[in-house]
Amino acid sequence: MSTVAEQPRSARIHAAILAAAEDVFLRDGYVGASMDEVARLAGASKQTVYRHFGSKERLFVELVSSMTDAAGDAAGHEADASGEVETVLVALASAMLDGVLTPRILRLRRLVIGEANRFPELGRALHAHGPARAIAGVERRLRAWVDAGLLPEHDTAAAARHWNWLVMGGPLNDAMLLGDDAIPGAAERRAHAEAAVAAFLRSLGAR
């Protein structure tokens, strides 16, 4: 059993390995990434890397999970019926765009998509911790607002999926396919968020 003193050190090593893995995987791709290089950058032995993560695939799955969780946490996905609905939705849409439309997250998405057929667990991890998590968070918000009488009754699961594509679809497709130069600026992201929310609320008969 680990002592209290050992646990923080283990957590620091774990975090250092993940940070090194991000550099190596995003630079060299999944197939080209070397566990020896991850260990070297982390300042750990290769045996330590395997003791923490077990395999190259498990290390990459945890990296995908941690990176997408961090992006999602920035947007805040806990259901909350407080505040004016449109204002909260615009803030949420803007935060989601800000969290995903970054060069490092876009590189991760491209890398996972490129390896999804050979390593489907990578795609499942990105989906679960990225779009699926975001959609579930939006659905909780919509249900809370319906229950509070702030939105009309509707299929919140379907509406959350529609919301996700209204907000993310165009900007994300452009950035994924056209490169980092196609990432919209802050003002453009905000304008897109406002337009997407307006269209979404009109579709619910709430505007």
RABEL-V203283 format. One record per backbone hydrogen bond with DSSP energy under -1.0 kcal/mol. NH is the residue of the N-H (numbers start at 1). CO is the residue of the C=O. E is the energy in kcal/mol with one decimal. If there is no record, write none. Layout:
nh,co,e
NH,CO,E
NH,CO,E
//
This chain:
nh,co,e
7,3,-1.7
10,6,-2.5
11,7,-2.4
12,8,-2.4
13,9,-2.4
14,10,-2.4
15,11,-2.4
16,12,-2.4
17,13,-2.4
18,14,-2.1
19,15,-2.4
20,16,-2.3
21,17,-2.8
22,18,-2.2
23,19,-1.7
24,20,-2.4
25,21,-3.1
26,22,-2.0
27,23,-1.3
28,24,-3.1
29,25,-2.3
33,29,-1.2
38,34,-2.0
39,35,-2.5
40,36,-2.4
41,37,-2.6
42,38,-2.1
44,39,-2.4
49,45,-1.8
50,46,-2.2
51,47,-2.2
52,48,-1.9
53,49,-2.1
54,50,-2.2
55,53,-1.0
59,55,-2.1
60,56,-2.2
61,57,-2.7
62,58,-2.3
63,59,-2.1
64,60,-2.9
65,61,-2.5
66,62,-2.8
67,63,-2.6
68,64,-2.4
69,65,-2.5
70,66,-2.0
71,67,-1.7
72,68,-2.4
73,69,-3.0
74,70,-1.4
76,72,-1.2
88,84,-2.5
89,85,-2.6
90,86,-2.4
91,87,-2.2
92,88,-2.5
93,89,-2.9
94,90,-2.6
95,91,-2.2
96,92,-2.5
97,93,-2.4
98,94,-2.6
99,95,-2.1
100,96,-2.0
101,97,-2.5
102,100,-2.2
106,102,-2.5
107,103,-2.4
108,104,-2.0
109,105,-2.4
110,106,-2.4
111,107,-2.3
112,108,-2.7
113,109,-2.6
114,110,-2.1
115,111,-1.1
119,115,-3.0
122,119,-1.8
124,120,-2.4
125,121,-2.1
126,122,-2.1
127,123,-2.6
128,124,-2.7
129,125,-2.3
130,126,-1.4
132,127,-2.5
134,130,-2.3
135,131,-2.8
136,132,-2.2
137,133,-2.1
138,134,-2.2
139,135,-2.6
140,136,-2.0
141,137,-1.7
142,138,-2.7
143,139,-2.6
144,140,-2.2
145,141,-2.4
146,142,-2.5
147,143,-2.7
148,144,-1.5
149,146,-1.6
150,145,-2.7
151,145,-1.0
156,154,-1.3
159,155,-2.6
160,156,-2.2
161,157,-1.6
162,158,-2.4
163,159,-2.8
164,160,-2.2
165,161,-1.7
166,162,-2.5
167,163,-2.6
168,164,-2.9
169,165,-1.5
172,168,-2.5
173,169,-2.4
174,170,-2.4
175,171,-2.2
176,172,-2.7
177,173,-2.3
178,174,-2.8
179,175,-1.2
182,179,-2.1
183,180,-1.7
189,185,-2.6
190,186,-2.3
191,187,-2.3
192,188,-2.3
193,189,-2.4
194,190,-2.3
195,191,-2.2
196,192,-2.7
197,193,-2.4
198,194,-2.2
199,195,-2.3
200,196,-2.3
201,197,-2.8
202,198,-2.1
203,199,-1.8
205,202,-1.2
206,201,-2.9
//
